[in-house]
């Protein structure tokens, strides 16, 4: 452990991603776990975060006081929920630390609030923190730009574990936004989320989403561009949650040297 290690806080420490983040920070150079935050009333408050994540004791008890945890930290990693992330953004702005947000399922109002917080904080937010998915988004944008809407339909297929609560996934929406950008259109005005019954012909220029849920699938995403007589499929498969955790740590380290503002993983990876 070095004095120059970036001091990171994990919120939602008792969840699957929280535990993955704790293990990832513990195994990476240049960072260390400064604090772990659980929700008020959680039975895990007071427990050692290392024990919680299967590492054994590391001397960092889980707390339910986020502001105290943030005060002497340098960054917070947050895969909780949009409502919680908005609250944490305000606290991170007060503490002047980097806020890495991987929460998904955002409403327009919550998006507006996190953007407002970014006027005073360094926020890196993405529907997916993995290098591969963000590269897939760049490829989807380029493919959508290259293939004419008049002859090529875009469909986005995603599958996740049965416990996921939002749909389409944040990653699917990230890919949809990339494809819409390639086409020069607004996703909200061209998105098709549900098909049921007698739907009629597919609208030209639409970007369709299909959602599957089941088992323990971490994340499967495909962008399909279907033309007459041929289909191009771009896809990504996540087999380990640590890819998101490593990306989040990389985002925090990158954000350490940035001015207050709202950033994405494309900025972190130099792909924007």
Secondary structure, DSSP 8 states (H G I E B T S, - for coil): --TTSEEEEEESTTSHHHHHHHHHHHHSTTEEEEEEE--TT-TTTTSBHHHHTTS---S-BEES-HHHHHHT-SEEEE-S-HHHHHHHHHHHHHHT-EEEE------HHHHHHHHHHTTTSEEEE-S---HHHHHHHHHHHHHHHHS-TTT-EEEEEEEE-TT--SSS-HHHHHHHHHHHHHHTS-HHHHEE----SS--S--TT-EEEEEEE-TT--EEEEEEEEETTEEEEEEEEE--THHHHHHHHHHHHHHTTS-SEEE-HHHHTT--
